[in-house]
Amino acid sequence: MIARLLIWYGVFGAALAWSVQLVIGYELDEAMCAQGNSGSKPWLVAATLVLGAAAAGSLGAAFMSWRGLRRDPRGVVRFLALAGMFAGLFFIVLVALGGLQLISLDSCHQG
């Protein structure tokens, strides 16, 4: 049971972390900007770090699943573990780039 949860977290965890970071980052930036306060940077940094760690954990879960399958050279679980590792790397980069964009650009200024 735990192995199944680990593989599914490895496959979909990083994508879920990226999508949550995308929504939270946008909504937090919009809410702070609407109030005339541009002090959302610490919250955006915290959200990016926490969700980046969740994406990295997903990559680790996929790697642990792949590593546990040394005796079985083929199969669906091995494919899912490899796909989870590649997806984890991809979405970690997306979380980092999304966080960099939210932190570095000031969206409260018009024009």
C-alpha positions as CSV (number, residue, x, y, z in Angstrom):
1,M,0.0,0.0,0.0
2,I,2.8,2.5,0.9
3,A,4.7,1.6,-2.3
4,R,1.6,2.4,-4.4
5,L,1.2,5.8,-2.7
6,L,4.9,6.5,-3.1
7,I,4.8,5.8,-6.8
8,W,1.7,7.9,-7.4
9,Y,3.2,10.8,-5.3
10,G,6.4,10.4,-7.4
11,V,4.4,10.6,-10.7
12,F,2.0,13.4,-9.8
13,G,3.3,15.2,-6.8
14,A,5.6,17.7,-8.6
15,A,2.9,18.7,-11.1
16,L,0.5,19.2,-8.2
17,A,3.1,21.4,-6.4
18,W,3.6,23.5,-9.5
19,S,-0.1,24.0,-10.1
20,V,-0.6,25.0,-6.4
21,Q,2.3,27.4,-6.6
22,L,0.9,28.9,-9.8
23,V,-2.5,29.6,-8.2
24,I,-1.3,30.6,-4.8
25,G,1.4,32.9,-6.2
26,Y,-1.0,34.7,-8.6
27,E,-3.8,35.0,-6.0
28,L,-1.4,36.3,-3.3
29,D,0.2,38.8,-5.6
30,E,-3.2,40.0,-6.8
31,A,-4.6,40.3,-3.3
32,M,-1.7,42.3,-2.0
33,C,-1.6,44.5,-5.0
34,A,-5.4,45.2,-4.7
35,Q,-4.8,46.4,-1.2
36,G,-2.1,48.7,-2.3
37,N,0.5,46.7,-0.4
38,S,3.4,45.2,-2.3
39,G,4.7,43.3,0.8
40,S,3.9,39.9,-0.5
41,K,7.5,39.0,-1.3
42,P,8.2,37.0,1.9
43,W,5.0,35.0,1.4
44,L,5.8,34.3,-2.2
45,V,9.3,33.2,-1.2
46,A,7.9,30.9,1.5
47,A,5.3,29.4,-0.9
48,T,8.0,28.8,-3.5
49,L,10.3,27.1,-1.1
50,V,7.6,24.9,0.5
51,L,6.2,23.8,-2.9
52,G,9.7,23.4,-4.4
53,A,10.4,21.1,-1.5
54,A,7.2,19.2,-2.2
55,A,8.3,18.8,-5.8
56,A,11.7,17.7,-4.8
57,G,10.1,15.1,-2.4
58,S,8.1,13.9,-5.4
59,L,11.3,13.4,-7.3
60,G,12.8,11.5,-4.3
61,A,9.7,9.3,-4.1
62,A,10.0,8.4,-7.8
63,F,13.7,7.7,-7.4
64,M,13.1,5.5,-4.3
65,S,10.4,3.6,-6.2
66,W,12.8,3.1,-9.2
67,R,15.6,2.0,-7.0
68,G,13.4,-0.6,-5.3
69,L,12.8,-2.2,-8.6
70,R,16.2,-3.4,-9.4
71,R,15.1,-7.0,-9.7
72,D,12.3,-6.2,-12.2
73,P,13.9,-4.7,-15.3
74,R,10.6,-4.1,-17.0
75,G,7.0,-3.2,-16.1
76,V,4.5,-0.5,-15.6
77,V,5.9,0.5,-12.2
78,R,9.4,1.0,-13.5
79,F,8.0,3.1,-16.3
80,L,6.0,5.2,-13.9
81,A,9.0,5.7,-11.7
82,L,11.2,6.9,-14.6
83,A,8.4,9.1,-15.8
84,G,8.0,10.5,-12.3
85,M,11.7,11.3,-12.1
86,F,11.7,13.2,-15.4
87,A,8.5,15.0,-14.5
88,G,9.9,15.8,-11.1
89,L,12.9,17.5,-12.6
90,F,10.8,19.4,-15.1
91,F,8.3,20.7,-12.5
92,I,11.1,21.6,-10.0
93,V,12.5,23.9,-12.7
94,L,9.0,25.3,-13.4
95,V,8.4,26.0,-9.7
96,A,11.8,27.8,-9.5
97,L,11.1,29.9,-12.6
98,G,7.6,30.7,-11.5
99,G,8.9,31.8,-8.1
100,L,11.7,33.8,-9.6
101,Q,9.2,35.6,-11.8
102,L,6.8,36.4,-9.0
103,I,9.6,37.6,-6.7
104,S,11.6,39.6,-9.2
105,L,8.9,41.4,-11.1
106,D,6.7,44.1,-9.4
107,S,3.2,43.6,-10.8
108,C,1.6,46.5,-8.8
109,H,2.8,49.2,-11.2
110,Q,0.7,50.0,-14.2
111,G,2.2,50.3,-17.6
